[in-house]
Amino acid sequence: MPSIDLTGKVAVVTGSGRGLGLAYAQALAAHGASVVVNDVDEAVAEAAVKSVIEAGGKAVAEVVPVGTTEAAERLVDRAVEEFGRLDILVTNAGILRDKVLWKMTDDDFDAVITTHLKGTFTCARAAAVRMREQGEGGTLILVGSPAGQRGNFGQTNYAAAKAGIAAFARTWAMELGRANITVNAIVPVAATAMTETIPAFAPYVEALKNGEPFPDFLRKGEGFGTPEDCAALVPFLASGAARGITGQAIGIGGDKVALWSHPQEIRAAYADGGWTPETLADVFPTSVGAELQTVGIPAPKFPEV
């Protein structure tokens, strides 16, 4: 079993004051990386840094909301000023403004797109510039979501941003390959403040707070666990063991890790000279449309009581 050693590597983890982001930062530090912790709340960021240092790691805080070029450059500059370089970027920062389409405001949409999608773009761009200057490769780990892979009711803004982030990974893997910079999207599923609001999961999340472990049907069947369960993927992808992995979307949660497929054509039909609306209406139901794809995140399957 290969040893995952990130000693000498430097990471920026956006939105890492709590939850999944904190778990990523702690996991990177536990494997030797120095970490720039980021949050919009100074007290939360400093508490996260303290937790890393008390565990024997190295970390500093940079308090700034991601989204702008200026914020991205501050994060990269802080890594270089404190630790001399940048090797790993994890774009975890995010917010929610859930509403159905006809009730979603421009502000609801723009706020989520700015933090998730533009924040990932600006931070990745700043990191890529620095990594290319260093000439020693690097790792971009972009945080996606099942909502971006399949859609989710009430999450127009969030699902669109996360779908875009998966597309970023595929595109940047091609653009940065010659610089030996790997780019992957991860698709975590964990007990967080977000999933605690889902009625089916809420009792199990509450039980976890009281010290009761998740049952196997959640950890294996649903791939649902703690933030710490998801964190293992981050130091792995940042390590030499994963240098051949790029442009992928990889899910993790509980006891499960999975590779998501890329969107691709699954059925095709042809008509000499092209199609008309009438020929489409005649052929589509029994050819291309014979097995239409489902939408939305599948409902969890719990054992019958």
C-alpha positions in Angstrom: 0.0 0.0 0.0 1.6 3.3 -1.1 2.3 6.0 1.5 0.6 9.3 0.9 3.1 11.9 1.9 2.5 15.6 1.0 5.4 16.9 3.0 6.7 20.2 1.4 3.4 20.7 -0.5 1.3 23.8 0.0 -2.5 23.9 -0.3 -5.3 26.4 -0.4 -8.7 25.2 0.6 -11.6 27.6 0.0 -14.5 27.6 2.4 -12.6 25.4 4.9 -13.7 26.9 8.2 -16.2 24.1 8.9 -17.9 21.0 7.4 -16.4 19.3 4.4 -13.9 22.1 3.7 -12.4 21.8 7.2 -12.2 18.0 6.8 -10.3 18.5 3.5 -7.9 21.0 5.2 -7.3 18.7 8.1 -6.7 15.7 5.9 -4.2 17.5 3.8 -2.3 18.8 6.9 -2.3 15.3 8.4 -0.5 14.1 5.4 2.2 16.8 5.6 0.8 19.7 3.5 0.9 23.3 4.8 -2.6 24.7 4.4 -4.2 28.2 3.8 -7.6 27.9 5.5 -10.3 30.2 4.0 -13.6 31.4 5.4 -15.7 34.6 5.5 -15.9 34.4 9.3 -12.6 35.3 11.0 -13.4 33.4 14.2 -14.4 30.3 12.3 -11.2 30.4 10.2 -9.0 30.9 13.2 -10.7 28.0 15.0 -10.0 25.8 12.0 -6.4 26.8 11.9 -6.1 26.1 15.6 -7.5 22.6 15.1 -4.9 21.9 12.3 -2.0 23.2 14.4 -3.0 21.3 17.5 -3.0 18.1 15.5 0.6 18.8 14.5 0.0 20.5 11.1 0.8 23.8 9.6 -1.9 26.3 8.6 -2.8 30.0 8.4 -6.1 31.7 7.8 -7.1 34.1 4.9 -10.5 35.7 5.6 -12.1 36.7 2.3 -15.3 35.7 0.3 -14.3 34.0 -2.9 -15.7 35.0 -6.2 -13.5 38.0 -7.3 -10.1 38.0 -8.9 -8.8 40.0 -6.0 -9.9 37.3 -3.5 -8.3 34.6 -5.6 -5.0 36.4 -5.8 -5.1 37.1 -2.1 -5.4 33.4 -1.4 -2.6 32.4 -3.8 -0.3 35.3 -2.5 -0.9 34.2 1.1 0.2 30.7 0.3 3.4 31.9 -1.4 4.1 34.5 1.3 3.7 32.1 4.2 5.0 28.8 2.7 6.9 29.8 -0.4 4.8 28.1 -3.1 1.4 26.6 -4.1 0.8 23.0 -5.2 -2.8 22.2 -4.4 -6.0 24.1 -4.7 -9.4 22.7 -3.4 -12.3 24.9 -4.4 -14.9 24.1 -1.7 -16.5 27.5 -0.9 -20.2 27.7 -1.5 -23.5 29.0 -0.4 -27.2 28.0 -1.0 -30.1 30.2 -2.0 -32.7 27.5 -2.8 -36.0 28.4 -4.5 -38.0 27.0 -7.3 -37.5 28.6 -10.7 -40.5 31.0 -10.6 -39.6 32.3 -7.2 -35.8 32.6 -7.6 -34.6 36.2 -7.8 -31.7 37.6 -9.7 -29.8 38.0 -6.4 -30.5 34.4 -5.4 -29.1 33.2 -8.8 -26.1 35.6 -8.9 -24.9 35.0 -5.4 -24.7 31.2 -5.8 -23.1 31.5 -9.3 -20.6 34.1 -8.1 -19.4 32.0 -5.1 -19.5 28.5 -6.7 -18.8 29.0 -10.4 -17.0 32.2 -10.6 -15.2 31.5 -7.4 -13.9 28.2 -8.8 -12.9 29.9 -12.0 -11.0 32.9 -10.4 -9.2 30.7 -7.8 -8.3 28.0 -10.4 -7.0 30.7 -12.8 -4.8 32.3 -10.1 -3.5 28.9 -9.0 -2.8 27.8 -12.5 -0.8 30.9 -13.2 1.3 30.3 -10.1 1.8 26.6 -10.7 2.8 27.1 -14.3 5.3 29.7 -13.2 6.8 27.2 -10.7 7.0 24.6 -13.5 6.6 21.6 -11.1 3.0 20.7 -11.8 0.2 20.8 -9.3 -3.3 19.7 -8.4 -6.7 21.4 -8.8 -9.5 19.6 -6.9 -12.9 21.1 -7.8 -15.8 20.3 -5.5 -19.0 19.3 -7.3 -22.3 17.8 -6.2 -24.8 15.1 -7.2 -27.1 18.1 -7.9 -24.7 19.1 -10.7 -24.6 15.6 -12.1 -28.4 15.0 -12.1 -30.2 18.2 -11.1 -32.2 18.8 -7.9 -35.6 20.3 -7.2 -35.3 23.9 -6.0 -31.6 24.3 -6.9 -31.5 26.0 -10.3 -28.5 28.1 -9.3 -26.6 25.5 -7.4 -27.1 22.6 -9.9 -26.1 24.9 -12.8 -22.9 26.0 -10.9 -22.0 22.4 -10.0 -22.6 21.2 -13.5 -20.3 23.9 -14.8 -17.6 22.9 -12.3 -17.6 19.3 -13.7 -17.2 20.8 -17.1 -14.3 23.0 -15.8 -12.5 19.8 -14.7 -12.8 18.2 -18.1 -11.7 21.4 -19.9 -8.9 22.4 -17.6 -7.5 18.8 -17.6 -6.8 19.3 -21.3 -5.5 22.8 -21.0 -3.2 22.2 -18.1 -2.0 18.7 -18.9 1.3 19.8 -20.5 2.1 21.7 -17.3 1.6 18.5 -15.3 -1.3 19.9 -13.5 -4.1 17.5 -12.8 -7.7 18.7 -12.5 -10.5 16.6 -11.1 -14.0 17.2 -9.7 -15.0 15.4 -6.6 -18.7 14.7 -5.7 -19.0 14.3 -2.0 -22.0 13.1 -0.1 -21.9 13.6 3.7 -23.8 14.7 6.8 -23.5 18.5 6.8 -25.7 21.4 7.6 -27.1 21.1 4.1 -28.1 17.4 4.2 -29.4 17.7 7.8 -32.3 19.6 6.2 -33.3 16.6 4.1 -36.1 14.8 6.1 -35.0 11.3 5.2 -31.5 11.9 6.5 -32.3 14.1 9.4 -32.9 11.4 12.1 -29.6 9.7 11.2 -27.7 12.9 11.3 -29.2 13.7 14.7 -28.2 10.2 15.9 -24.7 10.8 14.7 -24.4 13.8 16.9 -25.3 11.6 19.8 -22.5 9.2 19.1 -24.4 6.6 17.1 -22.7 5.5 13.9 -24.4 5.5 10.5 -25.9 2.0 9.6 -24.4 0.1 6.8 -27.3 0.7 4.4 -26.5 4.4 4.6 -22.7 4.1 4.4 -22.7 1.5 1.6 -26.0 1.6 -0.1 -26.3 5.4 -0.2 -22.7 6.2 0.1 -23.5 8.6 2.9 -21.3 9.2 5.9 -19.3 12.0 7.6 -17.2 14.8 6.1 -14.1 12.9 7.3 -15.2 10.0 5.1 -15.1 12.2 2.1 -11.8 13.8 3.0 -9.6 10.8 2.1 -10.1 11.5 -1.6 -8.4 14.9 -1.4 -4.9 14.0 -0.2 -5.0 11.0 -2.5 -5.7 13.1 -5.6 -3.0 15.6 -4.5 -0.4 12.8 -4.2 2.0 11.2 -6.6 -0.2 8.1 -6.5 -2.9 10.0 -8.6 -0.7 11.8 -11.2 -2.3 9.7 -13.9 -5.8 10.7 -12.9 -7.2 13.9 -14.5 -10.4 15.2 -16.0 -12.6 12.9 -13.9 -15.6 13.3 -11.6 -15.2 11.1 -8.6 -17.9 10.5 -6.0 -17.2 9.6 -2.4 -19.3 9.2 0.8 -19.5 6.7 3.6 -17.8 3.5 2.6 -18.3 4.2 -1.1 -16.1 5.7 -3.8 -17.4 5.8 -7.4 -16.5 7.2 -10.9 -19.2 9.3 -12.5 -19.5 9.0 -16.3 -19.1 11.9 -18.6 -22.2 13.0 -20.6 -22.3 11.0 -23.8 -24.6 10.0 -26.6 -26.4 6.7 -25.7 -28.7 6.2 -28.7 -28.8 7.6 -32.3 -31.0 7.4 -35.4 -30.4 8.5 -38.9 -32.5 9.8 -41.8 -31.3 10.1 -45.3 -31.4 13.8 -46.2 -32.1 14.9 -42.6 -35.0 15.1 -40.3 -38.4 16.8 -40.4 -40.7 17.3 -37.4 -43.0 14.6 -38.8 -40.3 12.0 -39.2 -39.0 12.8 -35.8 -42.5 12.3 -34.3 -42.7 8.9 -36.1 -39.3 7.5 -35.3 -38.2 9.1 -32.0 -40.4 7.1 -29.6 -39.1 3.7 -30.8 -35.5 4.8 -31.4 -33.7 7.6 -29.6 -36.5 8.1 -27.2 -37.1 4.5 -26.3 -35.4 4.9 -22.9 -35.4 8.5 -21.8 -33.0 9.4 -19.0 -34.2 10.1 -15.5 -33.6 13.4 -13.7 -33.0 14.3 -10.1 -31.0 12.7 -7.3 -32.6 9.2 -6.6 -34.5 9.0 -3.3 -32.6 7.1 -0.6 -33.6 3.5 -0.2 -34.2 2.7 3.5 -34.9 -0.8 4.8 -38.5 -1.5 5.7 -39.2 -1.4 9.4 
